Every structure is written in structure tokens, then in C-alpha cells.
Amino acid sequence: MTIGVDDDESAFSHLDDSKATEESWLRICSKLKGEVGEVEYRTWLTKIALGPVDGDEITLLLPTRFLRDWVRSQYGDRLSELWNQEVSSIRRVELQVARPGDPTAPTALLLEENPTQATTNTPSEPEDTGRTTPEVKSDIVASLDTRFTFDTFVVGKPNEFAYACARRVAEKPSSVGFNPLFLYGGVGLGKTHLMHAIGAELLQRGNVSVAYMSAEKFMYRFIAAIRSQSTMEFKEQLRSVDVLMIDDLQFLIGKDNTQEEFFHTFNALVDAGRQIVVSADKSPSDLSGLEDRLRTRLGCGMVADIHATTFELRISILEAKAAASGVVVPAKVLEFLAHKITSNVRELEGALNRLIAHANLFGRPVTLEATQDVLHDILKAHDRRVTIEEIQKKVAEHWNIRLTDMSSARRARAVARPRQVAMYLAKQLTSRSLPEIGRKFGNRDHTTVMHAVSRVAELMERDAAFAEDVELMRRMLES
């Protein structure tokens, strides 16, 4: 297909000069990058290479039909305008797919339509990998999030096994000894992060075709292919990739026809030695509603559970995030957040992001008071009635003693002081009477509780660090 442009009165007298043509192309590329932004430019336009000039027509070469069609529909008119402005005698710009073996042919763009994952070679320096990657339409893949890499994934005991498996797949797809890799765990624990990290690593290494999409998108694209009578094309596109990643597989529960298609795609890729990575909120055996044969095949690979985060892992995640932001976040604030938001890493990071944004916007330091004010809605969602049992648990965790020490007869200061703090907080935060509180602490007398309350209050007046610790506990429990 030829794209026409209007004539211009000026002329370019050295059109056949390849050096001048390349210089013109570089200037056009620079203008395009400025207009569309580096992200979009690196995604779609770095793979264009100069083809021959024939009279008033110039040819631009792309590695795949999909990329050619996309560039033509999205940037064709603008390319024509820029060429006409740069070289007024150019009246037509032809976009063609490079022929195999053509020394000027650019390498194929990998499957993800993600800006920063595309290679960054300039158009005048096409990468020669010796192979072309399969064509996959942009509407059947999802973009990778460039924030989600292995470098930004904080590893701890709850996720170290899943991380190791994901890393192995990214290093040696199809030769890791297990297929598929099945990642499962609750919402916001890092499944999607690991899948994006695998894709980012593979795309960076190059010479591997990767397709990533949610199970929901897989279903919608399959239905669209049926309606448009293009199911064979849909099948061929997905079955030609080196690595297929499907996120949130539980969405296919109850979708029998889509399950059937995924099962056959799964088998075709495994039989061809291609790698599959799948995530879900439950293990294959617990995904009731999936066909037995599919659950069996999913369970034949490596099943890696991502457990709920520990306090230590949440602190590590927050520390890494805070360090990357450049904003000073006190340790007490990080501990407060790690204690308050325990179920969802995504929400935990979101809370910290809001604090950092507030600090940058208003130029104010991050404090416990500001944290409670800025995050009042998030903290309110985590509100629940404070109980003595909860106070005992939080205090024991904070001072690193056993929960049983709260009701034991041990009098060592390392145990007695936290126990007194727990009694003090029980008096401050609950409506229980002194005798009731005493019973919860190993049937102690109410006078023991009274002594603990007055002793903690006295220490808080004399020791600022101790007072801050107690205040942190109180804020975590009541906010």
C-alpha cells in the first residue's frame, strides 16, 4: 500500500546520496521521538529500517506484517508528512515487510507492545539475530509493566521459592525441567510482578518471542476470533511463541469452550518444547470448575506458592521503595505501615506512594502524625475493634517475645517490660476493667495492672525512645 503526500515547491537535489538520505531519516526519527515520546517510539518505531529510494518514492522496511500494518495505520500519514518536509521531492512512502535474508532487514519486534522492553538499536543499526520472531497481533497481547522486574522484586521467605523458579524460567526457557510453571497466591502478593519480570528478562536477552495476557483477555480474543472466523489465525499466533504467560487463570472457571481452546494451546506448546507460565489465586488442585484434564496438566509442572508476607518482608519492601523514592521515611513510619497493612503488598506500596507524593507536593517531612492524616481512609478500612488478645500479639511481635510470656510468671526485664506495656495499652484502648485485664495476663491481680500502667506512664515521661515505641504500638492498634 502506498501513502501519498502533497507536492512541495522545494527540491532535494541529492536524493540518491545514501548518506544524505540516512541523515534525513535520522532527523525524522528525532522529530518522531519528540512527538510521540521515547516510550512509544521505542515500542514501535526503532525497528523501521531504510529501504531503497526510487524516484519520488522511498521504502521503509519492517520485520513483520503486524508491525507494518500497525505503523501504517498509526504513523503512516505522519511519516509521509515528515519525509515531504525533509525531502520535498518525496511524494510517496511505501511500508514493506523485509524479505528473509535481506541485509537491510530489521529484526522482528518481540511480542509485547511494551515501550521500554523493545530493543533500543537505532534504525541505521539493525540488530541481526539470525531469526525472525513470530507475528502476534497487538490485540491479543498485553503490555508488560516496566516497573516489575527481578531487580525490583523484594525476596523473602514467603516468596523465595517462586522467585527462584521464575528466575530459572527467564534464564533458560524450555530447558528448566518443568513445564508449566504455575504460580499461585493471594491478591497483591507478587504473582503478576514475577510474570512481568520473566517477560522483561526474556525480551532483554532477545531472540525469544514472548506473549503475555490475562485469562480474561485470552477468552475475549478467542470469542472475537470465532466471530470473525479467524480462529486458525488466533491458534497459529499463540502456538508459534516461545513463551506463553497467562495471568489469573481462575477467570476461566465455568468457561468451558475457552478452557478447551487453552487446553489444546497448552498441549501444542508443551509438545513443541515451548515454555508456559500460568498464575492463579489457588493451586491447580483447588481450582474447582476447571476441567480435570486441564488441572492435571497444570499440576504436572512446577507449582510454586507465594505465601502471605511476613512483617520482615513488608519492612524490606517498604525500605526498598522508600530508598528508590529519595524521600526520607522514618523507620517508625515503615513499621507502622508494615503492622497495619498486612494482607496486600500492592495496597502497602500504594500507601507509601501516597505518603511520598504528599511529602513531595507540600515539602513536609513524613511523620507518624502525617501518616495517619494522609492515609486515614486506608487505615480506616483496616479498623477493627481492639482486643486484649490483639494487643498482646502486637506487643509480643514488636518486642520479639513469645505470646505465652504475656501470661507467664517470668519476671526478666526483657519480658516484664513488654507485658507492662501491653497492660498499659489494654487500659488505654479497651473498656475492660482492671480485674478483667489482669485475668487476661495470667490471672494477675488488678493491683499488678495498676502498677504496670503507672510504671509505663512514668517511663514514657523519662525516656523519649521508649515513649515513641509505646506511641507506635498505640497508633497501630487504634488507627
N, C-alpha and C positions, 0 to 999 in steps of 0.2 A: 504494500500500500504506500502511495506517495503522498507526502504532505506538502501542499503548495503554500507559497508566501507571495506577498505583493512585491512588485518591482521597486527598485530604488535607483535614483539617478546616478549615485556614485558607483565606481567600479573598483574591483580589486585586481590589479594588473599582474600579480604573481601567484595566481591561484594554483598553478601546477608546482609551485615550490613547496615541497613536503614540509620543510622546516617552518615556513611561514604558516602553513595550514595547521601544523601542530601547535604553534604559538597562539593562533586564533582559537583553537579548541581549548587550550589551557585557560585563556581569558574567559571563554564562555563557561567553562566549568567553574571558574572562580565566581562569576556572576550568579550561576545557578546555586552554588553553595550559599551565597549570601542571601538569596531569595527564599530558598526552601529550608535553610538551616542545616547544620552539619549532620544532625541525626538522620533526617530524611535523605540527605544527599548520600551519606554513606550506605544507607539501606538500598537505594535503587539506582544510583547513577554512577557509582565508581566502576561498575562492570561494563560500561559503554566504551568501546574502542573505535578509533577512526578507521573507516574503510576507504575505498578509492573515491577520487573525485572524477566525475565525468561531465565535462561541460559545466552546466549550471546546476548540477545535482551532486550532492555529497551523500555518501552512505555511512551510516553508523551501525556498528556490529554489536550484537548482544548474544549471550551464551545460550539462552533458551527461548522457546516460543512464548512461554508465560511471561518472562521478563520483557521481551519485545512488545508484547501486547499491552502490558501494564505501562511501560514507558510511553508507548504511543498514545494511550488513552489519557494518561495523566500529565505528560510533559511534552507531547508531540508538537502542539502549537507553539509552546514557548521556545522549544529548541529551534524551530523554524524561524521565529522572530529574532532570536539571538544570533543565529547564523547570518540572517539577512542584514542585521545591524552591523555585524562584524565584517562580513564579506558580502557586499551588496549584490554581487553578481550571482550569488547562490539563490536560486529560486525554489529549489525542492530539497527536502531532506528525506532520505529513504532509510527506514529502520529494518534491518535484516538480521536473521539468526545466522551466526557464524557457522561455516561448514566445518565438520571434524577435520583436523589436520591443517586447517588454515593457520599459518604462522601469526596472523594478526588477530586470531580469535581470542576473545576474552574468556576467562574461566567462568564456569557457571556459578551464579549466586546460590548460596546454600538456602535451605528451605524456609528458614524462619524469616519473616518480614520484620526483623528487629534491627533498628538502626545501628546500634553500636556493636552488634555481633558480626556485621558484614566486614569483609576484609577491607583494608584501607589502601590498597595499591592505587596509584594514580592511573588515569586512563592510558597514559603513554607507557605504563609499565605493567602490562597484563601478567598475571600470575599464571605460570604453566604447571599445572598439577598432573598433566598426563591423562586426565579423565574428566568427563563432564558429569555433573550430578543430575539426577532425575528432575523433571519439571513437575512442580507441585503448585497448583493454583493458590493464590493468596487467600481465597475464601475458604480453604479447608485447613489452614494452619493458623496458629495464634502466635503473637509476638512474644519473645522472651523478655523478661524484665531484667534490665542490665544491673539492677541493684542486687539481684540474687545470684551470687557467685559462691564458690567454695571459700574464697578469702573472707567473705562477709558472713559466713555461717559459723556461729559460735558452737563449738563442740563441747559436750559434757556427757556425763554418764547416761542420761536418758536417750541420747541420740547418736552416740559414738558408733554403734554398730551399723545403723542406717547410713551414716555419713561414710563409713569405710566402704560399704557396698556401692554406694553411689559413686564414690571416687574411683573405685575399681572399674565400674562400667565406663566412666568417662575416659579412663586411660586405655582400656582395651575392650571396646565394644565387640560383642560376638565371640570373644575368646576368654571370657571371665569364668566359664564353667557353670554358669547358672543363667537360665532364661525362662521366664521373665524375672526382672527384679520387681518385687511387689512391696511398696512402701505403704504402711498404714499407721494411723494415729488420729487423735482428736483434731478439732479445728484450731488452726493457728500454731501448730507445733513444728512446722518446717518441712512438710512433705513437698509442697509446691516449690519452696526455696531450693530444695535438693534437685528437683527435676529441672528447674531453670538453670541451676549450676551445671548439671550434666550437659545440657544443651549448649551453654556458653562455652564450656571447656572443649566440647567436640567441634564447635564452629571455629574456635580459635585455632585448634590444631589443623583444621582444614581437611579436604579430601574425604569428608564424610557427610552424607546427606541426613538431615535430622528433621523430623516432623513432630510438633508438639501441639496438642489441643485437649480441651476438656471433653469428657464423655458426652456432655450435653451438645457440644459443637459437632462431635462425631455423628450424633443422631440427626441433628438438623441438616447437616451436609448430605447424609445418606438419604434422608427424605427428599431433599432438593434434587439429588441425582435421580431418584426414582421418578419424580415429577417431570424432570427434563429429559428423561430417557437417556441418561448418561451414566448409568451405574457402572458400566465396564470401564469408563474413563476414571471414575472415582476409585474403583478397585485397583486399577493399574497404578494410579498415582500413589496411593498409600502403600501398595505392596512392592514398590520399587525403591523405598527408602532404606537406608542402613540402620537407622534407629527410629523407632516409633514410640512416642511417650503419650500416654493417655491419663489425664488427671481426673480425680473424683469419679472413679468407675461406678460407685454406688448409684449414680444417676441412671444407669442402665437397668436397674431393678424394675421389673414389670414391662420393660420394652423388648418384647420377645424377638421381633424382626431385627431390631438393631443389634441385639445380643447375637443373633445368628450371623449377621454380617461381621461383627467384631470377631467372633469365634473363627470364622474362615480366614479373615485377615491375619489373625493371630497365628493360625496354623501355617499359612503360606509364608509368613515372615520367619517363623521358627525353622520351618523346613528348609528355607533358603539360607539359614545361618545368620539372620539379621537379629539385632537386639531389640527387646521390648522392655519398657519401663512403665509400670502402672502404679497409681496411688488410689487409695480409698480410705474411708473412715473406719473400716473394720477389716479384719483378716479375711482371706478368701472363704474359710470355713464358716465364718459368721455372716457372710453376705447372703442371707436367705432371700430368695427371689431371683437369684441368678441361676441359670441352668446348671445342673450338676456337672455336666461335662466341661463347662467353662470354669466353674470353681475348681475342678480337679486340675485342669491345665494351669490355672493361675497359681495353684499351690505347689506345682512341680518345680518351680524355680526357687529363688531365694526370697523368703518372706521376712521383712525387717520391720519391727515395731518401733515407732517413735513414742516413747513414754512421756507422761506429763513431766513438766520441768520441775527441777528442784530449786530451792532457794538460791543455792550457789550458782546454778546455771543462769537463773534470771539475773542475778547480780552481774555475772560475766557479760551477758547480753547487753545490759544497760551500760556497763562500763565501756564496752566497745563502741556502742552507739554514741555515748556522750563524748568519748575521745575523738571520734570522727567528726563531731559537730563543731569542735573548737570552743564550746561553751563550758564553763566550769560548773559542774553539778556536784554539790556536796555529797559525801558518802552517805550521810544520814537520809538524804532525799532518795538516793538509789535504794537504800534498804527499805525505806517506807514504801516505795513503789513495788519492790520485789515481794514484800509481805502482803500488800493489798491486792495486787493483780496477779493471780496465780494460775489461772486456767488457760490463758491465751496469750502467746508471745506477740501476736500481731497487735492486740489491744495494749499490751505492755509497751511496745515500741511506739505505738501511736500516742500514748500518754506522754512519753518522754519527748516525742517530736513536738507536741503541743507546748510543753514547758519551754523547750529550746526556742521555738518560734516566738513565744511570748517574751522571753528574755531578750532576743534579738530585736524585736519590734519596739519594746519600751526601754531597752537599755538598762534593765534592772537585774540584779543578781537572783539566782534561783535559791529560794529558801523553803523551809517546810511550810511556812505560812502561805507563801505564794503558791506552792504546790496544791495545797488544799483549796485555795481560792480558784485557781485556774482549772483544776480537774474536779471541781465539785460534782459535776454531773456524772463523770465516770465513777468517782468514789461512791456517790450515792447509789449507783446501780449495784455496787458491791456491798451495800449496807446490809447488815442483819443484826438481830438482837444479840448484844454481847452477853456471853455466859461466863461463869467462873471457869468452866472447863476450857473454853477458848482462851481465856486469859492465861491460864496455867500453861497451855500448849505453846502459845506465842512467846511467853516469857522464857520457858524452858528452851525453846529453839534459839532465842536471841542470846541467852547466856550459856548455851551449849551444855545443858544438864539434862538428865533423864526426867521424863514426865513423872515417873514414880517418886522422884525426890521431892515433889511438891507435898506429898503426904507421908514422907518417910520421917524417921526420928533423927536423921543425920543433922549435925549442927556445925559442920565445917562452913567457913565463911562463903566458899565458892557455891555452896548450896543454900545456906541460910539467907544470904542477901537476896538472891532472885526470888526465893519463896516469900520474903517480906514484901518485895516489890509487887508480886502477884496479889498478895493480900491487900496492899495499898490500892492497887488498881481495881480490885473487886469491890472495895468500899467506895471508890470514886465512880465507877462505871455501872454498877448494878444496884438494884434496890434491895438486895439481900441484907438481912440483919447480921450483926457481928457473930452471934452464935451459929447462924446458917453458914456464914463464910468459914468459920472455924471447923465445922463438920466436914467441909469440902477439902480441908487441908489436914486430913488425918485425925479428925475428931479433936482438934485443938480447942482450948478454952477461949472464950471471947476476949479475955484479957490479953492473950497472946496476940490476937488480931489487933487489938488496940495498941499494943506496944509496937507491932510491926508498922502500923500506919504512922504513928508519931515518929518512929525512928527513920523511916524513909523520908518523911517531910523534913526532918532535921538535916539529913544528909543532902537533900536536894538544895537546901539553902547554902550549905558549906562547899559543895562540890559541883561545879558547873557542868563538868563532863557527865557525872552521874545523873544530874538533873536532865540533861539532854537525852540520855538514854531512856529514862523513865517517860519523858515527854514524847519521845518517838514511839514508845510502846502504846501510850495513851492515844496518840493520833491514829496509829494503825488500827487500833481496836474500835474507836468510836466514829471515825470518819467514813 
